[in-house]
Amino acid sequence: MGLPDEELDDVLLYDAFHGLDDQKAVLSEVYRVLKPESVLSFSDVHLEENDIVSSVTSFSLFKLKSKNQQTYTFIKTQKAN
């Protein structure tokens, strides 16, 4: 994205994740640019709930904070030293 580390308060990723070629790279970049207490707000009507949660959390960068109908809120995990 060309942004400094921990620059953004929140990231909205809506209805795009299913079409990404490199989901891990995108999630890694979102993780990098989000401030520590910020959230990733996520929605993708092309994916089932289990696919959304497992895809976003599978790289141990984010964990599910809450779900509201079709919108999921994820928070950053702590990096291992």
Secondary structure, DSSP 8 states (H G I E B T S, - for coil): ----TT-EEEEEEES-GGG-S-HHHHHHHHHHHEEEEEEEEEE-TTS-HHHHHHHHHTTSSEEEEEEETTEEEEEE-----
